[in-house]
Amino acid sequence: MSRAGDDYEGDSFPNESALWHANAERALRGKRGRKALADLRDALLALPARRLIEGALCTVNPDRRRPSDTHRFAGAEFDDLIGRQGEGVCAVGALLWHRRVKDGMDPAEAFDSLPTLPDSDSDLHDTASLAAREAKLVYSLAWNLAWRNDETYGRMTPEERYTAFLAWINAELAGGALMDSGSPS
């Protein structure tokens, strides 16, 4: 289950998609982007569990997060997400968690401070906007990290997703392959 929206209607102007990809690539290759990837690698290595979920930003402590049935992300849907993915964070959630821990917050408190941002209430835009605002990432880079987590690695188990994401970061930091990024909807 992805957070990517289904309302993409194509380019608003000629080559809009190509411009998006070029900007995302520049953001990744720039000094700030490489620093963000190094920070994300540190965050992944610091996680207590070597896994990344998809479909939500954070599901750690699900009993505290379980929404009421009047919420758009009703209890049964939330329980299904936990049943499929277990507790954890996505890649952007890992980065935000790690930054809070580095700023002195207790790790458990840092997890509790993260929003859930599930499929029904948000999409990748919300995740990318949060990363841009709180982690000071360029929006296109934040979007592509969220896209990679949910779409590129979406059919993997949380443990496989963690391993694939870490391998991709290591390859990028070593000057590896170009990023296969999605377009915003």
C-alpha angles and dihedrals in degrees: 000000000000134000091216112115124239096215100091107134101182134263118340089206134014113292094003091139092049090050090050092052093046091051091047090050092049090049090051095046096044126095093259092047093051089047090051091051091050089049090048091051089052089048093051091049090049095052113114089224122042096228141098123207127209129212096045140041096234136359099168110137095018094186089063092045100044106124125219119258089253089064117095089240094057124202096260093052091048091048089051091052091050090046092053100037107019122211119326149089135271120240093271089047089053091053093048091045092050093049090053091049091049088052089059104268118140109256094238091047090048091056090047091052093058118094119237096230094187127188097264095051101038147009135213089287090067092048093047092046091052091049092047092049101040103028094034092234122158105259095238091053092047090049092050093049089052091045092050090050096050105026111024093042096022098117094051128096115256090257093049090046090053092050093046093047093049091048091050092050091049091050092048093049090048090053095263135154126332119268117262099217135181128230122244119252 
